[in-house]
């Protein structure tokens, strides 16, 4: 599973403790994030759940227990493979490399610093 998606997923999932279905409140709809689910081989009639199986099974448990009336599954990834590679490479870079990769951001920091110094000197 892509590293960036894992970070996003874990930041969301980490906020909530795992609880039995019986302890969860009822809702009209549950949204099942589809990242990690694909169609599998052409001859296979079922989805390939991969690492997303826990989400799908939990959604099914909610539905079967009458906790939700409808399940909605998303089908698109949040981040493309190229974007993920770029973000991972950027995360591994040292501060100087990061500055070289984003000259516009460096310019913004310099302008803010200049404004701050001008304001400080006025007081």
N, C-alpha and C positions, 0 to 999 in steps of 0.2 A: 504494500500500500504506500502511496506517495508520502514522503516525510512531512511536507507542508500540510497535507490533508490530515495526517495523523495528529499534528500539533493542534490544528483547528478542532478536530473531533475531540481530542482529549481535553482541550480547554473547555469545551461545552459539557462533555460527559463527566468530567472531574468535579463539577459543581454540585452534582446530585448523587446522593448515596443510593446504592442498589437496594430496592425495597420489594417485598413480595407484591404481586398484583393485588392481593386483597387489601393492602394498605394504601393503594393509590386512589385518588379521587376520580370520579367519572368525568368524561369529556365527550363532546360531540365528535371530535376528530382527533386522530393521532397521525402525525407526519413521520414517516420512516425515511431517513436519509438514505439515498440509493448508492452513495459512493461505495465501491467494492463489489457491486452487484453487476454482473454482465449476463449476456444471453447464453453463454456456453457454446458448444459446438452446434453447427447448423442442424444436425439430425436430432439434437436433444430438445425435448419439448419444455424443459423446466429451466428456470434461471440458475446460474452459477452463483451461489451466495458468497462463497469465499469467506473472508474475514467479517463480512457483514451479517453472517448468519445469526449472531446474537440479537441484533436489532430486529431482524425479521421475525425470529421466534418470539421475542418479547412482545412485538406488536400483535402477533397472532394470539398470544396469551391474553392480552388486554381485550381483544375483540371477542374471543371465546368466553371470557369472564363477564361480558356485558359492560365493560368499563368504557368502551368507545363504540360509537355507532358506525364509524367509517374510518378506513385506513387510506392514507394517501402516501404513495411512494414516489420519491423524486428519482430522476433517472440521469442526471448530469453531474459531472464532477465540478467541484468549485474552482479547481486550478488545473490548467493544462500542463502537460508533461514539460513543455518548453519553459513555461513560467516557473514551474517547480524547480527545474534544473538551475535556472537563473537565480532563484531565491536561495537555494542550497549553496551554490557557489558564492553568492554574496555573503551569506552567513559565515562561510569558512574564511573569508578574506580578512586580512588585518586592517586596522583603521586607515592606514595610508592608501591601501588598494581600494577600500570602500569610498574614500574621498575622490580618488581618481575616476571611479566608475560613476560618480554623481556630481559632476562639476557645478551643476545648477544649485544643488543643495549647499555646496560649499560657499557659493556666491551669496546665497540667502543668509547663511550664518555670518559671513563677513559684513553684509549690509546691516544686519541686526546689531552686530557688535559696534559698528561705526555709529549707528543711531544711539545706542546706549551710551557710548563715550561722549557724544555731543550733548546729550541730555544731562549726563553726569557733570560735564564741565560747566553747563549753564547754571547749575544749582550751587 
